[in-house]
Amino acid sequence: MKKGHIIGLGIIAVAIVIIMSMIGDASTYESFSNAKAMKNNGEDKAIHVVGQLKKGQTGNVEGIEINEDKTSFYFLMVDNEGTEQKVFYNEPVPPDFSRAEQVVVIGAYKDQDLFVADKILMKCPSKYQETELKTAGM
């Protein structure tokens, strides 16, 4: 074989190893109940849970508890199956957190009652949404 063929096969082999290792680290979208079952089965990988912040009758967000040092907080989240869960995030409250339409938490259960988020992704209302324009005299 030529030297170029051997180098090419080596590069392909390295690429395959990298891709396989990345697939093993990929997290999945689950509900809180599935995430809890995975924790009970000994799986400790990061899990994505999609849902909304818990809102009261008036539409205001409920259940946000900011720690005294303001570097971490707890909040209540309801997943797409309707399961309500207390979530801990060891970072300050993100800007416009209470305005989020949808929230994705990435993390795992540390015990039976607390989901610990490593990351929070938010879908906020778009400032580019179409609004009614009133035209005067046209």
Buried (B, 14 or more C-beta within 10 A) or exposed (E): EEEEEEEEEEEEEEEEEEEEEEEEEEEEEBBBEBBBEBBEEEEEEBBBBBBBBBBEEEEEBEBBEEEEEEEBBBBBBBBEEEBEBBBBBEEBBBEEBBEBEEBBBBBBBEEEEEBBBEEBBBEBEEEEEEEEEEEEEE
